[in-house]
Amino acid sequence: MRIDAQLAATVAAAIDEGSFDAAARRLHITLGGEPADQGRRAAARPGGRRALSTGARHRGGEALVRLARQVELLEHDAIAGFGLADAEGEQVPRIRVPLAVNADSMATWFLAPIARVAQRHPVDVDLHRDDQDYTARLLESGEVMAAVTSESDPVGGSAVTPLGVLEYRPMATPDYIARWFGGGVSTDALRSAPFVDFDRRDSLQQDWLRAKGVDPWQVPRHYVPASHDFSQAVRLGLGWGLIPSPQAGADLIDLGGPPTRVPLYWQQWNLSSPLLDALAAEIVAEARRVLSPL
């Protein structure tokens, strides 16, 4: 039995785009037959994209998606390496590179190395944002080729490279501190002082409160699920929050105590790919320039 390469590419594109029709437009092909019709019906239902992705995983589609992306990557590297496009008077075709990254890395250091790679290589980067504790799942499923993750153990045989530590400090504005912590950052004050939470999957603020002996679910909070907007909310006095060190400034005051340290790692497919290696080299160099050492 052999896997049809076009079928694998179509399934991967359908996962990316949310439907088989959108995948056909991206791949410039015409789809027909019962499998395509089933895919169209699944994608047309409410939550169709999620149903399509989940269904593919339940049917072992993760391996098919990984295969399609790996074949595309290796084919791109071969065309570039052998000069096949230049020999025919054409440019090396562009390739979509899906990557997973946590929001704070994207907001503070991750985009600069991506931009440098895009200046030298014909890549279209497709960033998937998720908490650093969950990005490795996207790599495992085949949805992305590489990920910034808090997991040091390799996922599915991936190659792992340490990046560094992103440090967070509990901070607030002087006016906020005067209002809520006039008598000091005590346990009683923390129980009533509103804080800014990122989203319901992020536990940094909650873990910090627990370490202070405070039940976080009894404390008022504001949800602001975007890194720049999160720091802006703290700067506007909406609440205190754990701010990544690269976003800290003289306008905010540290509430005290040691920083919260989040180790980060780069995990990528364990393939011999010049493009993926070039991307990794830029990302690792930038991370080690900006982040604290492990």
PyMOL commands that set and color helices and strands:
alter all, ss='L'
color gray80, all
select helices_A, chain A and resi 5-17+20-27+34-44+48-58+61-82+84-87+103-120+135-141+174-180+187-192+204-211+216-218+227-235+245-247+274-290
alter helices_A, ss='H'
color red, helices_A
select strands_A, chain A and resi 95-101+123-129+146-149+159-172+195-197+221-223+241-244+253-254+260-268
alter strands_A, ss='S'
color yellow, strands_A
deselect
rebuild
show_as cartoon
